[in-house]
Amino acid sequence: MTLGALRYDFRAGMNEAVENREEFIERCSSWMEERLGAAERWVCWVVEDDAGIAGQLWLEIVEKIPNPAPELEVHGYITNVYVDPRARGAGAGEALVRAALAYCREQRVDSVILWPTERSRTLYARHGFAAPDDMMELVLDAGRDLH
C-alpha cells in the first residue's frame, strides 16, 4: 500500500487526480504486487528513512526480438521514480538510479530509457542519460480522460 500511495502522491502532484485516492492506492497496489511476483520482468527499489519507505524506482525489462548481430537483447525502462519531499536532497534519488543501473549492467541490458520530469533531468544527466537522436515517439494519449 505504501508504494501505491507514493505513486498517487507523485502523479497527483503533477496532474489533477480523477480517481479517489483510496481506490487508486488499492488498484495500484494490486497491480504492483502482481508485477513484482511475475517472472522478474518488473523490479522495484525503495529507499527508507526513519518514517518508512521514502522513495521508489521501477524498472521494466523489455525484451528485444532475437538478433544474430552482436547486440544485447533487452532494454530497460525506468519509471515511477519518486522520493517523498521529506527525504529529498539526501541522495535518495541518486541511490535509486545507481542501484537500477547496476542491475541493468548485471542483466546485460542494451539501453535504458525513461521520460524525465523537468526537475529530474539533471539527476539522469549525471548518470550519463542523454536525449537520443535515433528514437522517435508518438504520444497517443494527449491528455484524454482514460477513466
Secondary structure as GFF3:
##gff-version 3
##sequence-region A 1 147
A	DSSP	alpha_helix	2	12	.	.	.	ID=ss1
A	DSSP	alpha_helix	21	36	.	.	.	ID=ss2
A	DSSP	beta_strand	42	49	.	.	.	ID=ss3
A	DSSP	beta_strand	52	63	.	.	.	ID=ss4
A	DSSP	beta_strand	74	83	.	.	.	ID=ss5
A	DSSP	three_ten_helix	85	87	.	.	.	ID=ss6
A	DSSP	alpha_helix	92	106	.	.	.	ID=ss7
A	DSSP	beta_strand	111	113	.	.	.	ID=ss8
A	DSSP	alpha_helix	121	126	.	.	.	ID=ss9
###
